[in-house]
Amino acid sequence: MSRLPEIQINRFQLAILLNDEQMQVYKLMLEKGVFCRQCKGAAPKGILVKEIWLSNLNDIIVRGTCKVCNGNVSRLMELGEDKAFYKNANNFRKGLLID
């Protein structure tokens, strides 16, 4: 079984992948659920998203910077365990012609 590649996606592609409930969780996560090492806690004012990736397990990885201290942050949104999302993500990959 070949391993899926990690692929970088944009915000539009993310909106296609996530349903309304997942998008709300994503937005809340960015506002209050990303740990900043420099601020020593949740990024107080959220983060500025620089990159979004679909992982080899069909999870969402967000990389960016803290809006307060500009420190590098990242957050994993584990969605690959959700069978419906996993199938949707694989169909998305096929649409991009990426194996």
Secondary structure, DSSP 4 states (H G I P E B T S, - for coil): -PPPPPEEE-HHHHHHHS-HHHHHHHHHHHHH--EETTTTEE-TT-EEEEEEEE-TTS-EEEEEEETTT--EEEEEE--TTSHHHHHHHHHHHHHHT--
